[in-house]
Amino acid sequence: MLIKEIQALISLLDDPDTSIFDDVSRKIISYGNDAIPFLENAWENSFDHLVQNRIEDIIHHLQFQNIKLELINWKNSEQDLIDGAIIIAKYQYPDLEGDKIIASIKQITQDVWLELNDNLTALEKIKVLNRIVFDVHGFYGNTKNINSPKNSYINNVIERKKGNPITLGIVYLAICKKLNIPMYGVDVPAHFILSYSEDEKNALFYLNVFNKGTVFGQHDIDKFLDQLKVEPKDEYYTACSNLTIIKRLVQHLIYTYDSLGYIEKKEELEELYQLLS
């Protein structure tokens, strides 16, 4: 019965009356994800450009609803960083499966683990991490096109080995978490860095993953903030939450799509940001 009802509704999507379309669209959307396979099949078998566009809009609406639900559930859970980044990537790639991403992180972690031992100092551990992540696996900061949306989607970063400071930081932090290395994100204005902090508040040193894990100190943050003419705050030097990192990722995507003129994407991402706030 359900199949026949959905198919009957889909057959009405060619009606030129927009009020009828709106009503039909709402009814199809009420079926949720169950309607998507039928919509996809109808799209493949249609030669009507209007119908195809309408189907695409309905599918996107359903998929966007899924993203919002996943994000709310993530926010109310333990907030695993990679899981959060995968949900954001699903905004652009709705059919994305996270298994390959998680497997890639696991492989890099294994490669680092093989070269670590308990006698290494904090800096020596970071040297091992940097060599494996940036030299062996070839990750690097995309300086030529830093504001490309692709740099903000974790599946692209894993596949292309390049990203922005936030996504490269997410990869690095995920590896450190698996290895019990006390690395955290630091929410610095106009940049994103990492801190090696055994108590989360007092950093032993900082890392710039956008520049192959360069190590620096607090005085360098002082200089950076001075250049920006920004008043120093404790939060610019101490560990931030995974929620803050994902919010920062969404913020960057909003800026990216706004600068490219994709207003609809910008507005949808603002919705996601509000869910996290």
VONUTI-841271 format. One record per residue: residue number from 0; x, y, z of N, C-alpha, C in turn. Coordinates in Angstrom, 1 decimal. Example, Ala and Ser with C-alpha at 12.3 -4.5 7.8 and 13.67 -1.06 7.14 Angstrom:
2
KOLVEX  num  n_px  n_py  n_pz  ca_px  ca_py  ca_pz  c_px  c_py  c_pz
KOLVEX  0  13.2  -5.7  7.8  12.3  -4.5  7.8  13.2  -3.3  7.8
KOLVEX  1  12.8  -2.2  7.1  13.7  -1.1  7.1  12.9  0.0  7.9
END
This chain:
277
KOLVEX  num  n_px  n_py  n_pz  ca_px  ca_py  ca_pz  c_px  c_py  c_pz
KOLVEX  0  0.8  -1.2  0.0  0.0  0.0  0.0  0.9  1.3  0.0
KOLVEX  1  1.9  1.2  0.8  2.8  2.4  0.9  3.5  2.7  -0.4
KOLVEX  2  3.9  1.6  -1.1  4.6  1.8  -2.4  3.6  2.5  -3.4
KOLVEX  3  2.4  2.0  -3.4  1.5  2.6  -4.4  1.1  4.1  -4.0
KOLVEX  4  1.1  4.4  -2.8  0.8  5.8  -2.3  1.9  6.7  -2.8
KOLVEX  5  3.2  6.3  -2.5  4.3  7.1  -2.9  4.4  7.3  -4.4
KOLVEX  6  4.2  6.2  -5.1  4.3  6.2  -6.6  3.2  7.1  -7.1
KOLVEX  7  2.0  7.1  -6.5  0.9  7.9  -7.0  1.2  9.4  -6.8
KOLVEX  8  1.8  9.7  -5.7  2.2  11.1  -5.4  3.3  11.6  -6.3
KOLVEX  9  4.3  10.7  -6.6  5.4  11.1  -7.5  4.8  11.3  -8.9
KOLVEX  10  3.8  10.6  -9.3  3.2  10.8  -10.6  2.6  12.2  -10.8
KOLVEX  11  2.3  12.9  -9.7  1.7  14.2  -9.7  2.7  15.3  -9.8
KOLVEX  12  4.0  15.0  -9.7  5.1  16.0  -9.7  5.2  16.8  -10.9
KOLVEX  13  4.6  16.4  -12.0  4.6  17.2  -13.3  3.5  18.2  -13.4
KOLVEX  14  2.7  18.4  -12.3  1.6  19.3  -12.4  2.2  20.8  -12.4
KOLVEX  15  1.8  21.6  -13.3  2.4  22.9  -13.4  1.9  23.9  -12.3
KOLVEX  16  0.9  23.5  -11.6  0.3  24.3  -10.5  1.3  24.2  -9.3
KOLVEX  17  1.9  25.3  -8.9  2.9  25.2  -7.8  2.3  24.9  -6.5
KOLVEX  18  1.0  25.3  -6.3  0.3  25.0  -5.0  0.1  23.5  -4.9
KOLVEX  19  -0.3  22.8  -6.0  -0.5  21.4  -6.0  0.9  20.7  -5.8
KOLVEX  20  1.9  21.2  -6.4  3.3  20.6  -6.2  3.7  20.7  -4.7
KOLVEX  21  3.4  21.9  -4.1  3.8  22.1  -2.7  3.1  21.1  -1.8
KOLVEX  22  1.8  20.8  -2.1  1.0  19.9  -1.3  1.5  18.5  -1.5
KOLVEX  23  1.8  18.1  -2.8  2.3  16.8  -3.1  3.7  16.6  -2.4
KOLVEX  24  4.5  17.6  -2.5  5.9  17.6  -2.0  5.8  17.3  -0.5
KOLVEX  25  5.0  18.0  0.2  4.8  17.9  1.7  4.4  16.4  2.0
KOLVEX  26  3.5  15.9  1.3  3.0  14.5  1.5  4.1  13.5  1.3
KOLVEX  27  4.9  13.7  0.2  6.0  12.8  -0.1  7.1  12.9  1.1
KOLVEX  28  7.4  14.1  1.5  8.3  14.3  2.6  7.9  13.7  3.9
KOLVEX  29  6.6  13.6  4.1  6.1  13.0  5.3  6.4  11.5  5.4
KOLVEX  30  6.7  10.9  4.3  7.1  9.4  4.3  8.6  9.3  4.7
KOLVEX  31  9.3  10.4  4.7  10.7  10.3  5.2  11.6  9.5  4.2
KOLVEX  32  12.6  8.9  4.8  13.6  8.2  3.9  13.0  7.0  3.1
KOLVEX  33  11.8  6.5  3.5  11.2  5.5  2.7  10.9  5.9  1.2
KOLVEX  34  10.7  7.2  1.1  10.4  7.8  -0.3  11.6  7.9  -1.2
KOLVEX  35  12.8  8.0  -0.6  14.0  8.3  -1.4  14.2  7.3  -2.6
KOLVEX  36  14.2  6.0  -2.3  14.5  5.0  -3.5  13.5  5.2  -4.6
KOLVEX  37  12.2  5.5  -4.3  11.2  5.7  -5.3  11.4  7.0  -6.1
KOLVEX  38  11.9  8.0  -5.4  12.2  9.3  -6.0  13.4  9.1  -6.9
KOLVEX  39  14.4  8.4  -6.5  15.6  8.2  -7.3  15.2  7.4  -8.6
KOLVEX  40  14.4  6.4  -8.4  14.0  5.6  -9.6  13.2  6.5  -10.6
KOLVEX  41  12.3  7.3  -10.0  11.5  8.2  -10.9  12.4  9.2  -11.6
KOLVEX  42  13.4  9.7  -10.9  14.3  10.7  -11.6  15.1  10.0  -12.8
KOLVEX  43  15.5  8.8  -12.5  16.3  8.0  -13.6  15.4  7.7  -14.8
KOLVEX  44  14.1  7.6  -14.6  13.2  7.2  -15.7  12.4  8.4  -16.3
KOLVEX  45  12.8  9.6  -15.8  12.1  10.8  -16.3  12.9  11.5  -17.3
KOLVEX  46  12.2  12.1  -18.3  12.9  13.0  -19.3  12.4  14.4  -19.2
KOLVEX  47  11.6  14.6  -18.1  11.0  15.9  -17.9  12.0  16.7  -16.9
KOLVEX  48  12.5  17.8  -17.4  13.5  18.6  -16.6  12.9  19.1  -15.4
KOLVEX  49  11.6  19.6  -15.4  10.9  20.1  -14.3  10.7  19.1  -13.2
KOLVEX  50  10.3  17.9  -13.6  10.1  16.8  -12.7  11.4  16.4  -12.0
KOLVEX  51  12.5  16.3  -12.8  13.8  16.0  -12.2  14.2  17.0  -11.2
KOLVEX  52  14.1  18.3  -11.5  14.4  19.3  -10.6  13.6  19.2  -9.3
KOLVEX  53  12.4  19.0  -9.4  11.5  18.8  -8.2  11.9  17.6  -7.4
KOLVEX  54  12.2  16.5  -8.0  12.6  15.3  -7.3  13.9  15.6  -6.6
KOLVEX  55  14.9  16.3  -7.2  16.1  16.6  -6.6  15.9  17.5  -5.4
KOLVEX  56  15.0  18.4  -5.5  14.7  19.3  -4.3  14.1  18.5  -3.1
KOLVEX  57  13.2  17.6  -3.4  12.6  16.8  -2.4  13.7  15.9  -1.7
KOLVEX  58  14.5  15.2  -2.6  15.5  14.3  -2.0  16.5  15.1  -1.1
KOLVEX  59  16.9  16.3  -1.6  17.8  17.2  -0.9  17.2  17.5  0.5
KOLVEX  60  15.9  17.9  0.5  15.2  18.2  1.7  15.2  17.1  2.7
KOLVEX  61  14.9  15.9  2.2  14.9  14.7  3.1  16.3  14.4  3.6
KOLVEX  62  17.3  14.5  2.8  18.7  14.3  3.2  19.2  15.3  4.2
KOLVEX  63  18.8  16.6  4.0  19.2  17.7  4.9  18.5  17.4  6.3
KOLVEX  64  17.3  16.9  6.3  16.6  16.6  7.5  17.4  15.5  8.3
KOLVEX  65  17.9  14.6  7.5  18.8  13.5  8.1  20.0  14.1  8.8
KOLVEX  66  20.7  15.0  8.0  21.9  15.6  8.6  21.6  16.3  9.9
KOLVEX  67  20.5  17.1  9.9  20.2  17.8  11.1  20.0  16.9  12.3
KOLVEX  68  19.2  15.8  12.0  19.0  14.8  13.1  20.3  14.2  13.6
KOLVEX  69  21.1  13.8  12.7  22.4  13.2  13.0  23.2  14.2  13.9
KOLVEX  70  23.2  15.4  13.5  24.0  16.4  14.2  23.5  16.7  15.6
KOLVEX  71  22.2  16.7  15.7  21.6  16.9  17.1  22.0  15.7  17.9
KOLVEX  72  21.9  14.5  17.4  22.2  13.3  18.2  23.7  13.3  18.5
KOLVEX  73  24.6  13.7  17.6  26.0  13.8  17.8  26.3  14.8  19.0
KOLVEX  74  25.6  16.0  18.9  25.8  17.0  19.9  25.5  16.5  21.3
KOLVEX  75  24.4  15.6  21.4  24.0  15.1  22.7  24.7  13.8  23.1
KOLVEX  76  25.7  13.4  22.3  26.4  12.2  22.6  27.8  12.5  23.1
KOLVEX  77  28.7  11.6  23.0  30.1  11.8  23.4  30.9  12.7  22.5
KOLVEX  78  30.3  13.0  21.3  30.9  13.9  20.4  32.3  13.5  19.9
KOLVEX  79  32.4  12.3  19.3  33.6  11.8  18.7  33.9  12.8  17.5
KOLVEX  80  35.1  13.2  17.4  35.5  14.3  16.4  35.4  13.8  15.0
KOLVEX  81  35.9  12.6  14.7  35.7  12.1  13.3  34.3  11.9  12.9
KOLVEX  82  33.5  11.4  13.8  32.0  11.2  13.6  31.4  12.6  13.2
KOLVEX  83  31.8  13.6  14.0  31.2  14.9  13.7  31.6  15.4  12.3
KOLVEX  84  32.9  15.2  11.9  33.4  15.7  10.6  32.7  14.9  9.5
KOLVEX  85  32.4  13.6  9.7  31.7  12.8  8.7  30.3  13.3  8.5
KOLVEX  86  29.6  13.6  9.6  28.3  14.2  9.5  28.3  15.5  8.6
KOLVEX  87  29.2  16.3  8.9  29.3  17.6  8.1  29.6  17.3  6.6
KOLVEX  88  30.5  16.3  6.4  30.8  15.9  5.0  29.5  15.3  4.3
KOLVEX  89  28.6  14.7  5.0  27.4  14.2  4.4  26.5  15.3  3.9
KOLVEX  90  26.7  16.5  4.3  25.9  17.6  3.8  26.2  17.7  2.3
KOLVEX  91  27.4  17.6  1.9  27.8  17.6  0.4  27.7  16.3  -0.2
KOLVEX  92  28.0  15.2  0.6  28.0  13.8  0.0  27.1  13.0  0.9
KOLVEX  93  25.8  13.0  0.6  24.8  12.4  1.4  24.9  10.9  1.5
KOLVEX  94  25.5  10.2  0.5  25.6  8.8  0.5  27.0  8.3  1.2
KOLVEX  95  27.7  9.3  1.7  29.0  9.0  2.3  29.0  7.9  3.4
KOLVEX  96  29.8  6.9  3.3  30.0  5.9  4.3  31.3  6.3  5.0
KOLVEX  97  31.3  6.2  6.4  32.4  6.6  7.1  33.5  5.5  7.3
KOLVEX  98  33.2  4.3  6.8  34.1  3.2  7.1  35.5  3.4  6.5
KOLVEX  99  35.6  3.9  5.3  36.9  4.1  4.6  37.7  5.2  5.4
KOLVEX  100  37.0  6.2  5.8  37.7  7.3  6.5  38.3  6.7  7.8
KOLVEX  101  37.5  6.0  8.6  37.9  5.4  9.9  39.0  4.4  9.6
KOLVEX  102  39.0  3.6  8.6  40.0  2.7  8.2  41.3  3.4  7.9
KOLVEX  103  41.2  4.5  7.2  42.5  5.2  6.9  43.1  5.8  8.1
KOLVEX  104  42.3  6.4  9.0  42.8  6.9  10.3  43.5  5.7  11.1
KOLVEX  105  42.8  4.6  11.1  43.4  3.4  11.8  44.7  3.0  11.2
KOLVEX  106  44.9  3.0  9.9  46.1  2.6  9.3  47.3  3.6  9.6
KOLVEX  107  47.0  4.9  9.6  48.0  5.9  9.9  48.4  5.7  11.4
KOLVEX  108  47.4  5.5  12.2  47.6  5.3  13.7  48.6  4.1  13.9
KOLVEX  109  48.3  3.0  13.2  49.1  1.8  13.3  50.6  2.1  12.9
KOLVEX  110  50.7  2.9  11.8  52.1  3.2  11.3  52.8  4.1  12.4
KOLVEX  111  52.1  5.0  13.0  52.8  5.8  14.1  53.1  4.9  15.3
KOLVEX  112  52.2  4.1  15.7  52.3  3.2  16.9  53.6  2.4  16.8
KOLVEX  113  53.8  1.9  15.6  55.0  1.0  15.4  56.3  1.7  15.7
KOLVEX  114  56.3  3.0  15.7  57.6  3.7  15.9  57.6  4.4  17.2
KOLVEX  115  56.6  4.3  18.0  56.6  4.9  19.3  57.1  4.0  20.4
KOLVEX  116  57.6  4.5  21.5  57.9  3.7  22.7  57.8  4.6  23.9
KOLVEX  117  57.8  4.0  25.1  57.5  4.8  26.3  58.7  5.7  26.7
KOLVEX  118  59.8  5.5  26.1  61.0  6.3  26.4  61.1  7.6  25.7
KOLVEX  119  60.2  7.8  24.7  60.3  9.1  23.9  59.7  10.2  24.7
KOLVEX  120  60.3  11.4  24.5  59.8  12.6  25.1  58.6  13.1  24.3
KOLVEX  121  57.9  14.1  24.8  56.7  14.6  24.1  57.1  15.1  22.7
KOLVEX  122  58.2  15.8  22.6  58.7  16.4  21.3  59.1  15.3  20.4
KOLVEX  123  59.7  14.2  20.9  60.1  13.1  20.1  58.9  12.3  19.5
KOLVEX  124  57.9  12.2  20.3  56.6  11.6  19.8  56.0  12.4  18.7
KOLVEX  125  56.1  13.7  18.8  55.5  14.6  17.8  56.3  14.5  16.5
KOLVEX  126  57.6  14.4  16.6  58.5  14.2  15.4  58.1  12.9  14.7
KOLVEX  127  57.8  11.9  15.4  57.4  10.6  14.8  56.0  10.8  14.1
KOLVEX  128  55.1  11.4  14.8  53.8  11.7  14.2  53.9  12.6  13.0
KOLVEX  129  54.7  13.6  13.0  54.8  14.5  11.9  55.4  13.8  10.7
KOLVEX  130  56.4  12.9  10.9  57.0  12.2  9.8  56.1  11.2  9.2
KOLVEX  131  55.3  10.5  10.0  54.4  9.5  9.4  53.2  10.2  8.7
KOLVEX  132  52.6  11.3  9.4  51.4  11.9  8.8  51.8  12.7  7.6
KOLVEX  133  52.9  13.6  7.7  53.1  14.5  6.6  54.1  14.0  5.5
KOLVEX  134  55.1  13.2  6.0  56.1  12.7  5.0  55.7  11.3  4.4
KOLVEX  135  55.4  10.4  5.3  55.0  9.0  4.8  53.7  9.0  4.1
KOLVEX  136  52.6  9.6  4.7  51.3  9.6  4.2  51.0  10.8  3.3
KOLVEX  137  51.9  11.8  3.4  51.8  12.9  2.4  50.7  13.9  2.6
KOLVEX  138  50.2  14.1  3.8  49.2  15.2  4.1  49.9  16.5  4.1
KOLVEX  139  49.2  17.5  3.6  49.8  18.9  3.6  48.6  19.9  3.5
KOLVEX  140  49.0  21.1  3.9  48.0  22.2  3.8  47.9  22.8  2.4
KOLVEX  141  46.6  22.9  2.0  46.3  23.4  0.6  46.4  24.9  0.6
KOLVEX  142  47.7  25.4  0.5  47.9  26.9  0.5  47.5  27.5  -0.8
KOLVEX  143  47.4  26.8  -1.9  47.0  27.4  -3.2  45.6  27.7  -3.3
KOLVEX  144  44.7  26.9  -2.6  43.3  27.1  -2.6  42.7  26.8  -1.3
KOLVEX  145  43.1  27.5  -0.3  42.7  27.2  1.1  41.2  27.3  1.3
KOLVEX  146  40.5  28.1  0.6  39.1  28.3  0.8  38.2  27.4  -0.1
KOLVEX  147  38.8  26.5  -0.8  38.0  25.5  -1.5  37.1  24.7  -0.5
KOLVEX  148  35.8  24.5  -0.8  35.0  23.7  0.1  35.5  22.3  0.3
KOLVEX  149  36.2  21.8  -0.7  36.7  20.4  -0.6  37.7  20.2  0.6
KOLVEX  150  38.3  21.3  0.9  39.3  21.3  2.1  38.6  21.0  3.4
KOLVEX  151  37.3  21.3  3.4  36.5  21.2  4.7  35.7  19.9  4.8
KOLVEX  152  35.8  19.0  3.8  35.1  17.8  3.9  36.1  16.6  4.1
KOLVEX  153  35.9  15.9  5.2  36.9  15.0  5.7  37.2  13.9  4.7
KOLVEX  154  36.2  13.4  3.9  36.4  12.4  2.9  37.4  12.9  1.8
KOLVEX  155  37.2  14.1  1.4  38.2  14.7  0.4  39.6  14.8  1.0
KOLVEX  156  39.7  15.2  2.2  41.0  15.4  2.9  41.7  14.1  3.0
KOLVEX  157  41.0  13.0  3.4  41.6  11.7  3.4  42.0  11.2  2.1
KOLVEX  158  41.2  11.5  1.1  41.5  11.0  -0.3  42.6  11.8  -1.0
KOLVEX  159  42.5  13.1  -0.9  43.4  14.0  -1.6  44.7  14.3  -0.8
KOLVEX  160  44.7  14.0  0.5  45.8  14.3  1.4  46.1  15.7  1.6
KOLVEX  161  45.1  16.6  1.3  45.3  18.0  1.6  44.1  18.6  2.2
KOLVEX  162  44.2  19.6  3.0  43.1  20.2  3.6  43.4  21.6  4.2
KOLVEX  163  42.5  22.1  5.0  42.8  23.4  5.7  43.2  23.1  7.2
KOLVEX  164  43.6  24.1  8.0  44.0  23.9  9.3  43.1  23.1  10.2
KOLVEX  165  41.8  23.3  9.9  40.8  22.6  10.8  40.7  21.1  10.5
KOLVEX  166  40.6  20.7  9.2  40.4  19.3  8.8  41.7  18.6  9.0
KOLVEX  167  42.9  19.2  8.7  44.1  18.5  9.0  44.3  18.3  10.5
KOLVEX  168  43.8  19.3  11.3  43.8  19.2  12.8  42.9  18.0  13.2
KOLVEX  169  41.8  17.9  12.6  40.9  16.8  13.0  41.5  15.4  12.8
KOLVEX  170  42.2  15.3  11.6  42.9  14.0  11.3  44.0  13.8  12.4
KOLVEX  171  44.8  14.8  12.6  45.9  14.7  13.6  45.3  14.3  15.0
KOLVEX  172  44.3  15.0  15.4  43.7  14.8  16.7  43.1  13.4  16.9
KOLVEX  173  42.5  12.9  15.8  41.9  11.5  15.8  43.0  10.5  16.0
KOLVEX  174  44.2  10.7  15.4  45.3  9.8  15.5  45.8  9.8  17.0
KOLVEX  175  46.0  11.0  17.5  46.5  11.2  18.8  45.6  10.6  19.9
KOLVEX  176  44.3  10.7  19.7  43.3  10.1  20.6  43.5  8.6  20.7
KOLVEX  177  43.7  8.0  19.6  43.8  6.5  19.5  45.2  6.1  20.2
KOLVEX  178  46.1  7.0  20.2  47.5  6.7  20.8  47.6  7.2  22.2
KOLVEX  179  46.5  7.8  22.7  46.6  8.4  24.1  47.6  9.5  24.2
KOLVEX  180  47.8  10.3  23.1  48.8  11.4  23.2  47.9  12.6  23.5
KOLVEX  181  48.2  13.4  24.5  47.4  14.5  25.0  47.4  15.8  24.1
KOLVEX  182  46.8  15.6  22.9  46.8  16.7  21.9  45.4  17.3  21.9
KOLVEX  183  45.3  18.6  21.8  43.9  19.2  21.8  43.9  20.3  20.7
KOLVEX  184  42.7  20.6  20.3  42.5  21.8  19.4  42.5  23.1  20.2
KOLVEX  185  42.9  24.1  19.6  42.9  25.5  20.2  42.3  26.4  19.2
KOLVEX  186  41.2  27.1  19.7  40.4  27.9  18.8  40.9  29.4  18.7
KOLVEX  187  42.0  29.5  18.0  42.6  30.8  17.8  41.9  31.6  16.7
KOLVEX  188  41.7  32.9  16.8  41.0  33.6  15.7  41.8  33.5  14.4
KOLVEX  189  41.1  33.4  13.3  41.7  33.3  12.0  42.7  32.2  11.8
KOLVEX  190  42.7  31.2  12.7  43.6  30.1  12.5  43.1  29.0  13.4
KOLVEX  191  43.6  27.8  13.2  43.3  26.7  14.1  44.6  25.9  14.4
KOLVEX  192  44.9  25.8  15.6  46.2  25.1  16.0  45.9  24.0  17.0
KOLVEX  193  47.0  23.3  17.4  46.9  22.2  18.3  47.8  22.5  19.5
KOLVEX  194  47.5  21.9  20.7  48.3  22.1  21.8  48.6  20.7  22.4
KOLVEX  195  49.9  20.5  22.8  50.2  19.4  23.6  50.1  19.8  25.1
KOLVEX  196  49.0  19.2  25.7  48.7  19.7  27.1  48.3  18.6  27.9
KOLVEX  197  49.1  18.2  28.9  48.9  17.1  29.7  47.7  17.3  30.7
KOLVEX  198  47.4  18.6  31.0  46.3  18.9  31.9  45.2  19.7  31.2
KOLVEX  199  45.2  19.8  29.9  44.3  20.5  29.0  44.4  22.0  29.1
KOLVEX  200  45.0  22.5  30.1  45.0  24.0  30.3  46.4  24.6  30.1
KOLVEX  201  47.4  23.9  30.6  48.8  24.4  30.5  49.5  23.7  29.3
KOLVEX  202  49.6  24.3  28.2  50.2  23.7  27.0  51.8  23.6  27.2
KOLVEX  203  52.3  22.5  26.9  53.7  22.3  26.8  54.3  23.0  25.6
KOLVEX  204  53.6  22.8  24.5  53.9  23.5  23.2  52.7  23.5  22.3
KOLVEX  205  52.8  24.1  21.2  51.7  24.2  20.2  52.2  23.7  18.9
KOLVEX  206  51.2  23.3  18.0  51.5  22.7  16.7  50.7  23.5  15.6
KOLVEX  207  51.4  23.7  14.5  50.7  24.3  13.3  50.7  23.1  12.3
KOLVEX  208  49.5  22.4  12.3  49.4  21.3  11.3  49.3  21.7  9.9
KOLVEX  209  49.0  23.0  9.7  48.9  23.5  8.3  50.3  23.7  7.7
KOLVEX  210  51.3  23.6  8.6  52.7  23.8  8.1  53.5  22.5  8.7
KOLVEX  211  52.9  21.4  8.4  53.6  20.1  8.6  54.0  19.9  10.1
KOLVEX  212  53.1  20.4  11.0  53.3  20.1  12.4  54.4  20.9  13.1
KOLVEX  213  54.7  22.1  12.6  55.7  23.0  13.2  55.4  23.3  14.6
KOLVEX  214  56.4  23.2  15.5  56.2  23.4  16.9  56.5  24.8  17.3
KOLVEX  215  55.7  25.4  18.1  56.0  26.8  18.5  55.5  27.0  20.0
KOLVEX  216  55.7  28.2  20.5  55.3  28.5  21.9  54.3  29.6  22.0
KOLVEX  217  54.0  29.8  23.3  52.9  30.8  23.6  53.2  32.2  23.1
KOLVEX  218  54.5  32.6  23.1  54.9  33.9  22.6  54.5  34.1  21.2
KOLVEX  219  54.5  33.0  20.4  54.1  33.1  19.0  52.7  33.4  18.8
KOLVEX  220  51.8  32.9  19.7  50.4  33.2  19.7  50.2  34.7  20.0
KOLVEX  221  51.0  35.1  21.0  51.0  36.5  21.4  51.2  37.5  20.2
KOLVEX  222  52.3  37.1  19.5  52.6  37.9  18.3  51.5  37.9  17.3
KOLVEX  223  50.9  36.7  17.1  49.9  36.5  16.1  48.7  37.4  16.4
KOLVEX  224  48.3  37.3  17.7  47.1  38.1  18.1  47.4  39.6  18.0
KOLVEX  225  48.6  40.0  18.3  49.0  41.4  18.2  48.9  41.9  16.8
KOLVEX  226  49.3  41.0  15.8  49.2  41.4  14.4  47.7  41.5  14.0
KOLVEX  227  46.9  40.7  14.6  45.4  40.8  14.3  44.8  41.9  15.0
KOLVEX  228  45.5  42.5  16.0  44.9  43.5  16.8  43.7  42.9  17.7
KOLVEX  229  44.0  41.7  18.1  42.9  41.0  18.9  43.4  40.9  20.4
KOLVEX  230  42.6  41.2  21.3  42.9  41.2  22.7  43.0  39.7  23.1
KOLVEX  231  44.2  39.3  23.8  44.3  37.9  24.2  43.2  37.5  25.2
KOLVEX  232  42.8  36.2  25.0  41.9  35.6  26.0  42.4  34.2  26.3
KOLVEX  233  42.0  33.7  27.4  42.5  32.3  27.8  42.1  31.3  26.8
KOLVEX  234  40.9  31.4  26.2  40.5  30.4  25.2  41.4  30.3  23.9
KOLVEX  235  42.2  31.3  23.7  43.1  31.3  22.5  44.4  30.6  22.8
KOLVEX  236  44.5  30.1  24.1  45.7  29.4  24.4  45.5  28.0  25.0
KOLVEX  237  44.2  27.7  25.3  43.9  26.4  26.0  43.0  25.5  25.1
KOLVEX  238  42.9  24.3  25.5  42.1  23.3  24.8  40.7  23.6  24.6
KOLVEX  239  40.2  23.4  23.4  38.7  23.6  23.1  38.1  22.2  23.0
KOLVEX  240  36.7  22.2  23.0  36.0  21.0  22.9  35.8  20.5  21.4
KOLVEX  241  35.5  19.3  21.3  35.2  18.8  19.9  34.0  19.5  19.3
KOLVEX  242  33.0  19.9  20.1  31.9  20.7  19.6  32.4  22.0  19.0
KOLVEX  243  33.3  22.7  19.7  33.8  23.9  19.2  34.6  23.7  17.9
KOLVEX  244  35.3  22.6  17.7  36.0  22.3  16.5  35.0  22.1  15.3
KOLVEX  245  34.0  21.4  15.6  33.0  21.1  14.5  32.2  22.4  14.2
KOLVEX  246  31.9  23.2  15.2  31.3  24.5  14.9  32.3  25.4  14.1
KOLVEX  247  33.5  25.3  14.4  34.5  26.1  13.6  34.6  25.6  12.2
KOLVEX  248  34.5  24.3  12.0  34.5  23.7  10.6  33.2  24.2  9.8
KOLVEX  249  32.1  24.2  10.5  30.9  24.7  9.8  31.0  26.2  9.5
KOLVEX  250  31.5  27.0  10.4  31.7  28.4  10.2  32.6  28.7  9.0
KOLVEX  251  33.6  27.9  8.8  34.5  28.1  7.7  33.8  27.7  6.4
KOLVEX  252  32.9  26.7  6.4  32.2  26.4  5.2  31.2  27.5  4.9
KOLVEX  253  30.6  28.1  5.9  29.7  29.2  5.7  30.4  30.3  5.0
KOLVEX  254  31.6  30.7  5.5  32.4  31.7  4.8  32.8  31.4  3.4
KOLVEX  255  33.1  30.1  3.2  33.6  29.6  1.9  32.4  29.8  0.9
KOLVEX  256  31.3  29.2  1.2  30.2  29.3  0.3  29.6  30.7  0.1
KOLVEX  257  29.7  31.5  1.1  29.3  32.9  1.0  30.2  33.6  0.0
KOLVEX  258  31.5  33.4  0.1  32.5  34.1  -0.8  32.3  33.6  -2.3
KOLVEX  259  31.8  32.3  -2.4  31.6  31.8  -3.8  30.3  32.1  -4.3
KOLVEX  260  29.4  32.7  -3.5  28.1  33.1  -4.0  27.0  32.0  -3.9
KOLVEX  261  27.3  30.9  -3.2  26.3  29.9  -3.0  25.4  30.2  -1.8
KOLVEX  262  24.5  31.1  -1.9  23.7  31.6  -0.8  22.9  30.5  -0.2
KOLVEX  263  22.3  29.6  -1.0  21.4  28.6  -0.4  22.2  27.7  0.5
KOLVEX  264  23.4  27.3  0.0  24.3  26.4  0.9  24.7  27.2  2.1
KOLVEX  265  25.0  28.4  2.0  25.4  29.2  3.1  24.3  29.2  4.2
KOLVEX  266  23.1  29.4  3.7  21.9  29.5  4.7  21.6  28.2  5.3
KOLVEX  267  21.8  27.1  4.6  21.6  25.7  5.2  22.7  25.4  6.2
KOLVEX  268  23.9  25.8  5.9  25.0  25.6  6.9  24.8  26.5  8.1
KOLVEX  269  24.2  27.6  7.9  23.9  28.5  9.1  22.9  27.8  10.0
KOLVEX  270  22.0  27.0  9.4  21.0  26.2  10.1  21.7  25.2  11.0
KOLVEX  271  22.7  24.5  10.3  23.5  23.5  11.1  24.3  24.1  12.2
KOLVEX  272  24.8  25.3  11.9  25.6  26.0  13.0  24.7  26.3  14.2
KOLVEX  273  23.5  26.8  13.9  22.5  27.1  15.0  22.2  25.9  15.8
KOLVEX  274  22.1  24.7  15.2  21.8  23.5  15.9  23.0  23.2  16.9
KOLVEX  275  24.2  23.6  16.5  25.3  23.3  17.4  25.6  24.3  18.5
KOLVEX  276  24.9  25.5  18.3  25.1  26.6  19.2  24.2  26.5  20.5
END
